Amino acid sequence: MENEMYPEPSTELNRQRQELAPATAAAFKAFSESVFADGALPGKTKELIAVAVAHVTQCPYCIRSHTGRALRKGASQQELMEAIWVAAEMRAGGASAHSNLALDTMNRIAAKHAHTT
């Protein structure tokens, strides 16, 4: 992942982030720990969701981190790949569903044009 756009995560960058906004960093850490704790959904399921979401948001840091965490919580490679395919379908499905906006716009403009000619 090493390149200018995505520097490798490091202890130094993490320390700097915490020093620049310590209260916010601590609150975010507590929030994250709370979100990923076992609850109505087990932690493994939450990590699979996170992997899927990370693919939709296209965050390389999140993809790497949550894939590793999901594996450590017992997710199989097959479960991870299925979660990724769910993300891909949702991303494609969103584009397909939102085509309604373009179709509606085309129909409205065509209707206006038909009334003016």
Stockholm file with secondary structure:
# STOCKHOLM 1.0

chainA/1-117         MENEMYPEPSTELNRQRQELAPATAAAFKAFSESVFADGALPGKTKELIAVAVAHVTQCPYCIRSHTGRALRKGASQQELMEAIWVAAEMRAGGASAHSNLALDTMNRIAAKHAHTT
#=GR chainA/1-117 SS CCSSSSCCCCHHHHHHHHHHSHHHHHHHHHHHHHHHSSSSSCHHHHHHHHHHHHHHHTCHHHHHHHHHHHHHTTCCHHHHHHHHHHHHHHHHHHHHHHHHHHHHHHHHHHHHHHHHC
#=GC SS_cons         CCSSSSCCCCHHHHHHHHHHSHHHHHHHHHHHHHHHSSSSSCHHHHHHHHHHHHHHHTCHHHHHHHHHHHHHTTCCHHHHHHHHHHHHHHHHHHHHHHHHHHHHHHHHHHHHHHHHC
//
